[in-house]
């Protein structure tokens, strides 16, 4: 999965005191994101929503002060919604990692 097609967010503008995230959606024009959600320092509830004509394939969110590795809860949500990808960005470093869920 190519991150270049992900909605462009300026890393220096990502909050470092709370998680933000969105659904990753695939459709006729490629990859886009659903609505941006804001949570708290330890989590965000991402609405699994995509624009008309797109289907959800994963989630993207930030881990402020953390590492770009999915937590147990991240994978639980991915399985619950039958999504394939979990992508995480650490705002402090800009490091992003996308992993595919094992089926």
Buried (B, 14 or more C-beta within 10 A) or exposed (E): BEBEBBEEBEBEEBEEEBBBBBBBBBBEEEBBBBEBBEBEBEBBEBEBBBEEEBEBBBBBBBBBEBEBEBBEEBBEBBEEEEBBBBBBBBBBEEEBBBBEBEE
